[in-house]
Amino acid sequence: MKKIYVIHENDDWVIPLRAAFEKLNLPYEEWFINEMKLDLNAIPPDGIFYNRMSASAHTRDHRYAPEFTANILAWLERYGRKVINGRRALQLELRKSEQYLALQPHDIIHPNTIIANNPADVLNAVDKLNEFPFILKPNRGGKGAGVQLFYSKESLKNSIDNDSIGESLDGIWLVQQYIKPANGRIVRAEFVGSEFLYAVSIDASKGFELCPADSCNIGDAFCPADQSTLEDKFVILDQYQNEDLEKYADFLKANNIGVGALEYVEDEHGDKYVYDVNTNTNYNSGAEQASLLKKEGMFEIAKYLGHELQLLQNKDLKRA
């Protein structure tokens, strides 16, 4: 029997998806990357494959999970299997610099960015950018990890000299124009099946680690005892308008991203700068419950995967 296969490295993020599969009575199986072996001479099962690999895997001690996943995706695509968020999606998930290059043909603006591959060149990149303050971020990050705001070249030099700028897994750093949010918040436009789902406004005043997943919001900054703070951090925009949504959808389709989100910051002039593309999207259940839209992201993903599975089964019936 054909089923849905979920490729992942983080059990917590799959819990709500399991519940949605069960509610819809959809057959599924999980491929937990850290316990897998791949026989390159084997033929993969037939079905729908959903890749949920994240650039932040290394923050959960799963440093090489994305690299192993890339091999699995190549194997699946070699046999023509239907993969949601395949190799191109994973490529963009792991390389912010390539995200910006991919956005450009769709006339989606992003912050001015210069890349460098060693600390000395990072300082030269600051001179080239010549905008203050500026952002320094690793090319491969995840959850906003390693993103830092600097007000001067000297403060960055001190961080480099003190070996406190952190790590970039692929050795590439991005020196980027800082766009100040007009209202202190960023917006994450969510898509399922490359169709717009909803937009969530996120309070960015306390830093750059803005993962909306319920399992991410357990640190001191999001103490459950301070429920008002938690509710205000993630707010789904019930009456949302964005003239760039069609561009976003076209971008996702062009890059074979079936499920994903674009994060942007809107400046005081109303210009929207997309600074991150998430191909491993998560949702905040509290924000969904408080919203008038009454949409559950994981349930919508499960419905989408179920629809793709049905299309595959219908093809089999036509052949029979």
N, C-alpha and C positions, 0 to 999 in steps of 0.2 A: 504494500500500500504506500502510495506517495504521501509525503508529509512535509512539514516546514522544519528546516534545520536552522538553529540559531547558533551562530559562531560568536563566542564571547570569552572574556577573561575576568569578568567581575560578576559574581553571583548576585550581589545586592541589586544591581541594575536590572536584572532579569526577573526579579520577583513579581513586579506588577504585570509584566508581559505574560508570565505563566498564568496568572489569574485571568487575564483577558482571553488567552487561548482556551482555558477551561470553560469560561463562560460561553464562548462561541462554539465549544465542542470541536475544536480544530486539532488534528493530529500534529504533534511536534516532537522534536528531539533536540537536545542541547549538545553542542560540541564545545566543551570547556578546553580551551587551548592548552592550558598548562598541564593537562593530563592526556594529551593526544600524541599519537605517532602517525605518520603518513607513509603508506606504501605507494611509491610512485608508479608501480606497475598495476595497482588495483584500479578498478573502475568505480567511480563514486556512485552512490545511490541517486535515484532520480527524485526530484522534488524542487521545492523553493528554498533557496539558501539566503539567509539574512545575516550580513556581516555587521556585528556590533563592536568591532575592535576600536579601541580608543588610543589617542596619542598619549593619554595620561597613564597608560598601563604601567610605566616604570615607577609611578608614585605608589603602586601597590605591589612592588617587588616582582613585577612581571616584565622585566626589561626587554626581553626579546619576543614577547607575544606578537607584536605587530609584524615582525619579520617572518615568524612562522606562519602567521595568517596569510601573508602575501603568497607563500608557497601553496597553501591550501586553495586560495582563490585562483591561482594560475592553474592548478590541477582541475578545479571545477570548470573553469572556462575552457580548458583544453578539451573537455568532453561536452561542451555546449550546455552546461547546466545554467538554469536561471538564477542569477545572483543579484540580490538587492544590495546596493552599495559595494560594488566589486572593486577591482584593483585600482581603477582611476579614483574612486572615492577614497580608498585607503591612502593613496598617494597624496591627495590633498589634505587628508586628516593629519598626516605626518609632516607636512611641509608648508608652513605659512607663506613662505616666499612664493611658492607655486600657486597658492590660493590667489594672491594678488595678481599674478600674471593671467590667471584664468578669468578673473573678474573683468579685466580690461576690455576684451572684445565685446562685452555686454554693456559697456558704458556705465558700469557700476563703480562709483568712486570709492577709493580707499585712502588711508593716510599715506603721505609721502614716506617712502621706505627705502633704506639703503642696507644691503647685507654685507657682512664681513665675516671672515673665518678665523680671526685671532684677535686678542686684546689690542694689539697695536693698531690694527686696521679698524677696530671699533672706534678708537679715538679719532682716526682720520675720517671715518664715516660721519662722526659728529660734526666735524668741520664742513664736510660736504653738504650735510643736511642743513646746517646753520639755522636751526629753529629751536627755541627754548621756551618752556621746558621740552623735554623729549622723552620718549619711551625706549627702554632697552628690553628686548624679549628674545628668548630662545626660539629658533626656527621650529623646533619640535618641543612643544610644551604640554598643554593639556590642563584644563581647569584653571587657567590663568597662572599656573606655577611659573615662577621665575620672572614674571613681568615686573619691571621697576620703572619708577618715574624719577628723572633727574632734572635738576634746575640749572646745572652748569656742567661744562666739560671737566672742570676740576673735581667735582664731587664724584663723577664717574671714574676719573683717574685714581682717586683715593680708594674707591671700591676695588678696582683692578689691582692696585698695589697691595691691598689688604686681603686679596684673594676672597672677596666676599660677593662677587657678582653671580655666583652659582655656576650651574652647568648647562651647556647646550649639548644635547645628546649627539647631534650630527655635526657639532663643531661650528655651526653657523649661527651668527647673531644678527638680529634685526635692530637697526637704529631707526626709530619711527617718529614722525610728527605726532605730537600730543594734541588730541582734539578734546577740549573741555566740554563735557556734557552740559547742555543749557540748563537742565533741571537736576543735574547730579545723578541721572539714571541712564542706563543703556537699554536698548530694545533688542529682543531676540525673536526673529520672525521664523516660525516653525512651519515645516512642510511635510506632508505625508503623501506618498505617491506623486511627488513633485507638485502637489496641490496645496495651496495655503491652508493651514489649520487655524492658527491664531498667533497673536503677538503677545509676548510677556515683557513687561517693564521691570527692570532689575536695578535696585539701589546699588550704585557703584561707589558710594562715598567711603566705604571701609576697606577698599582694596580691589584687586583685580581677579581674585579667585571667586568666580561667579557661577559655578556649576549649579543648575537648578534642581538636580536630583535630590530626592528626600534623604538618601543615605549620605549626601555630602554636607548637609546642613546640621551637623551635630557638634561643631566646635564651639568654643566659648563665645564667638561673635553671634552665634545663632542658638543660644541657650533656650531650650523648650520652655523654661519658666518665663521667659520674656516673649510671650506669644505675640504681642503687638508688633515687636520688632520683626519677628519672623514673617508675619502676615504682610507687613509693608515692604519687605525686601523683594518679593516676587508678586507682581500684580498683572493678571491677564487684562489686556485692554479690550473691553467689551465693544467699544465704538472706535474702531481703528481704521485709519486711512493712510495709504502709502502709495503714491503714484509709481513707485519702483517695483511693486510686487510682481508685475509681469516679467520684468527683467530678471528678478530673482528666480522665478520659476523656470525661465528659459536657461539661465545659467545652470541650475540643478539638472535639468534634462540633458543639456549638452555634455555634462560631466558624469552622467549615469549615476546620479545621487537620488535614490528613490525616497530616502528618509533623511532629513537634515534640517539645519537651521542656519540662518545668517544673522550675525550679531553686528549691530551698528550703533554708532553714537551720533546724535544730532547736535550740531553746534548752534550758536545763538542766531545764526542766519537761516536756520532751517535746513541746512545741507546735511545729508545723511552719509556718513563714512562707514562702510563695511570694513571691519577690522578682523573678523574671524568667521570661518566657515566650519560648522560642526557637522560631521557626518556620523557621529555617534550621539544622537540627541537624547536628552533626558527631560523629564517633566516634573514639576512640583505639584503634588496632589493637593496641598493646601490652597494654592492659587487656583487650581482647576475647580475645586469645590466652592470657592468664594465667587467664581465668575458666573455671570448671567448666561454665558454661552453654553455651559454644561457639556463641555467636550473633554474627554479623557484621552490624552495623547497615546498612551500605550494601547488602549482599546482600539483607537483608530488605526494604529500600526497593525494590530492583530487582524482587524477587518481587511486591511489592504493586503496583507500576506495571504489571508484566506481567499480573497478574490483572485490573486495571482495563482494560487493552488488550484482553484476551480477552473481557471482558464487552461491550465496545464492538463487537467483531467479531461476537459472537454475536447482537447486536441487528440487525446488517446481514444476517445469514443468515436471521433470522426474517422480515425485510421482503422478502427475495428470493423 
